[in-house]
Amino acid sequence: MAKLTPDEKTLHYFAFRFVLSQEASAFVLVAYLVLMHMDEFEEWRLQDMIEDVEENLKGRVDITSVDVDVKRSFRQKLMDELTGRRAKSE
């Protein structure tokens, strides 16, 4: 798979931010694209996405359990990636 250009990484992030407030079906598609290229994103960007998901889930009453599960799963995969990177650098 070809590496993402800086512009493509930015577009992936913008798409992620847009679908964060959408239904799970839209979020899953963009999350899949991000996860396919997760190793190309800088640590600070992965951390931003983790925080974005946490903020999105905080205090929401209009969100389904499926949406919560999908977003938590995505967040966990990003956290696992960061943990793995940090373990390698030590």
N, C-alpha and C positions, 0 to 999 in steps of 0.2 A: 504494500500500500504506500502511495506517495506521501511524503511529509507535507504537512500543512504550511502554507506561507504565513507570515505574521498577519496579513489581512484576513486570511481564512480562519485563523485562530480567533481573531477579533469578531468575525461574523458568527462563529460558533458560540462565542460568549454572549453576543447580543441576542442570538436566537434562544439560547438558554434563558436569559433574563426575560425575554418576551413570553415564553411558554410556561414560565414558573407559575404564573397565575392562571394558567389554562387547565383544562381537564387532563387526566392522566394519559389519554391516548396521544395528545400532542406532545406532552412532556416526555413520554417514553421515546418517541422518535428522536428528539433532539438530544436527550440524555444518552441514547445509544451512540449517536454520532460523537458526542463528547468523550464517552468512554472508549470508543474505538481509537481515539487519538490522545487519550489521557496522558500518556508518557511524553507528549510533546508540549504540554502546558506547563508553565512555570509554577513553582510551588505557591507563590503568592496568588496566582489566578485560581488554583485549586482551592486554596483557603477562602478566597472570595466567594466561590461557588458554594462551599460548605456553609459559610455564614449567610449567604442569600437564601439557601434552603431553610436553614434554621429560622431566619426572620420570617420567611413566608409561612411557615407552619405555626409560628407563635400566635396564640390567641385567635386562631381561625375557627369559626363555628360553621362556616359554609363549605367545608371541605369534607369529601367522602373518605371513608377508611381506606379505599383503594388508592386514592391520591396520596394520603399520608404514607401508606406502605411503600408506594413507588418512590416517593421523594426521600424517604428515610433510607431505602435501599441504595439509591443513587448517592446520597450523602455518605453512607457507610463505605461504598466503593472508593469514593474520593479520599476519605479518611485513611482507608487501608493503603492506598497508593502513597499518600504522604508519609505514613508510618514506615512503609517499606523503603522509601527514598531516604528518610532520616536514619534508618538503621544501617543502610549501606554506606552513608557518609561518615558514620562514627568509627 
